[in-house]
């Protein structure tokens, strides 16, 4: 994995809660709050797919100039993930939609030289484990 992120959507802003890179000391952004341009990142696409802010979703669909469509968002809602080619990297976004928690997404990128299917399968297992852990936590136990 080249890099990995954990993100949430708050209003129209996407926040990077955590970031990891193989490159020590590298900081990809000067800030961890992003406004606009939500259609261009895999985690943002996943978060847009489950957003209840239809006005914001329509704006981002329009801004994508056809690269992101309502049909694509529906596919993401059903599958819980997306992937897209970014240069020589495959970039993934996976939805974490546990009851009682705000929707979040984790994402990562891998070089195309890596077995992308293996990485995708592993991430789907991670997603299941995260969802199971969040729904089995004491915070959700009856009082």
Buried (B, 14 or more C-beta within 10 A) or exposed (E): BBBBBBBBBEEBEBBBEEBEBEEEEEEEEEEBEBEEEBBBBBBBBBBBBBBEEEEBBEBBBEBBEEEBEEEBBEEBBEBBBBBBEEEEBBBBBBBBBBEEBEBBBBBBBBEEEBEBEEBBEEBBEBBEEBBEEBEEEEEEEEE
